[in-house]
Amino acid sequence: TLRNSSGRSRRAACIEFSVPCRKGDLPQEAPLELVDQDGAPHPVQTRGLVHWSDGSVKWLHVVSCLDIPAADTVGCLLQTSNGQPPSPAQTLRIEHRHNGWAVDTGAAAFTIPEGIFAPFAGVWLDNGQVQCLKTSSCHLLVADRSLLVPHIATMDWEETGPLRATLCITGAFRATDKARFSNRIQFFAGKTSVSIAF
């Protein structure tokens, strides 16, 4: 059961949860869908976090998107799909380029440069027609008021699915090797917003 305690409706809200599975109940490639209280199926993005010795899923992580009315609850049931699971209205597209990564959510496009953590070299809306951000920057302010620049060591995709993708970036502020950082940027299909966490 999902509860929206705010006074605002959440359209295509991204939700996530994990569920335990008994041994042999869920094969690794089993097609799944999330069905709401009205019987409507919703697309899901799943990932087996832990597996049993026979290869079946022990803990399953689920990501989905659905509408949640203001000050209301929505009941959902995760089940295997008898046919073709529903496809999302918009899907993520990720492309590696010579100087970094390009991510298109269907509502916005982002470029993430390699080398220096910016985090973005550009952001476009309306299918790439309107550039709303030409550059950005990230610095560490130290006690003497100087700014340290974050240099990237690794960039790895922890998950790349149709609904959500997570890019993990690690590195250090080169003025001191002790000032290391780990960052995750999450992109969502059909959304102009991202989640950035250190």
Residue pairs with C-beta under 8 A, 6 or more apart in sequence:
1 73
1 74
1 75
1 76
2 15
2 66
2 68
2 73
2 74
2 75
2 76
3 72
3 73
4 10
4 13
4 68
4 69
4 70
4 71
4 72
4 73
4 74
5 71
6 70
6 71
7 70
7 71
8 70
9 67
9 68
9 69
9 70
10 67
10 68
11 67
12 65
12 66
12 67
12 190
12 191
13 65
13 66
13 67
13 68
14 63
14 64
14 65
14 163
14 164
14 188
14 191
15 63
15 64
15 65
15 66
16 61
16 62
16 63
16 64
16 164
17 61
17 62
18 49
18 59
18 60
18 61
18 62
19 59
19 60
19 62
19 78
20 58
20 59
20 60
21 56
21 57
21 58
21 59
21 60
23 52
23 53
23 54
23 56
23 58
24 52
24 54
24 56
25 56
26 56
26 57
26 60
27 55
27 56
27 57
28 48
28 51
28 55
28 56
28 57
30 57
30 80
31 80
31 81
31 84
31 85
32 44
32 46
32 62
32 78
32 79
32 80
32 81
32 85
33 41
33 42
33 43
33 44
33 78
33 79
33 80
33 81
33 85
33 86
34 41
34 42
34 43
34 44
34 62
34 64
34 66
34 76
34 77
34 78
35 41
35 42
35 76
35 77
35 78
35 79
36 42
36 66
36 74
36 75
36 76
37 74
37 75
37 76
41 81
41 85
41 86
42 64
42 65
42 66
42 76
42 86
43 64
43 65
43 85
43 86
43 87
43 88
43 162
43 163
44 62
44 63
44 64
44 78
44 85
44 163
45 62
45 63
45 64
45 159
45 161
45 162
45 163
45 164
46 60
46 61
46 62
46 63
47 60
47 61
47 159
47 161
48 57
48 58
48 59
48 60
48 61
49 58
49 59
49 60
49 61
50 57
50 58
50 59
51 57
51 58
52 58
62 78
63 161
63 163
63 164
64 76
64 163
65 88
65 163
65 188
65 189
65 190
66 74
66 76
67 74
68 74
87 162
88 162
88 163
88 189
88 190
89 106
89 190
90 105
90 106
90 107
90 189
90 190
91 106
91 162
91 163
91 189
92 103
92 104
92 105
92 106
92 160
92 161
92 162
92 163
92 164
92 165
92 187
92 188
92 189
93 103
93 104
94 101
94 102
94 103
94 104
94 157
94 160
94 165
95 101
95 102
95 103
95 104
96 102
97 111
99 113
99 114
99 115
99 121
100 111
100 112
100 113
100 114
100 121
101 111
101 112
101 114
101 155
101 167
102 109
102 110
102 111
102 112
103 109
103 110
103 111
103 112
103 165
103 167
103 187
104 110
104 128
105 187
105 188
105 189
105 190
105 191
105 192
106 189
106 190
107 125
107 190
107 191
107 192
108 123
108 124
108 125
108 191
108 192
109 123
109 124
109 125
109 127
109 128
110 120
110 122
110 123
110 124
110 187
110 194
111 120
111 121
111 122
111 123
112 118
112 119
112 120
112 121
112 155
112 167
112 185
113 120
113 121
114 152
114 155
115 151
115 152
116 149
116 150
116 151
116 152
117 138
117 150
117 151
117 152
117 169
117 171
117 181
117 183
118 135
118 136
118 137
118 138
119 136
119 138
119 169
119 183
119 185
119 196
120 133
120 135
120 136
121 135
121 136
122 131
122 133
122 134
122 135
123 131
123 132
123 133
124 130
124 131
124 132
125 132
125 192
138 150
139 147
139 148
139 149
139 150
140 147
140 148
140 150
140 173
140 179
141 147
142 148
142 175
146 175
148 173
148 174
148 175
148 176
148 179
149 173
149 174
149 175
150 171
150 172
150 173
150 181
151 171
151 172
151 173
151 174
152 169
152 170
152 171
153 170
153 171
153 172
154 168
154 169
154 170
154 171
155 167
155 168
155 169
156 167
156 168
157 165
157 166
157 167
157 168
158 166
158 167
158 168
158 184
159 165
159 166
162 189
163 188
163 189
164 186
164 187
164 188
164 189
165 186
165 187
166 184
166 185
166 186
166 187
167 184
167 185
167 186
167 187
168 182
168 183
168 184
169 182
169 183
169 184
169 185
170 180
170 181
170 182
170 183
171 180
171 181
172 179
172 180
172 181
173 179
173 180
173 181
181 198
182 198
183 196
183 197
183 198
184 195
184 196
184 197
185 194
185 195
185 196
186 194
186 195
186 196
186 197
187 194
188 194
188 195
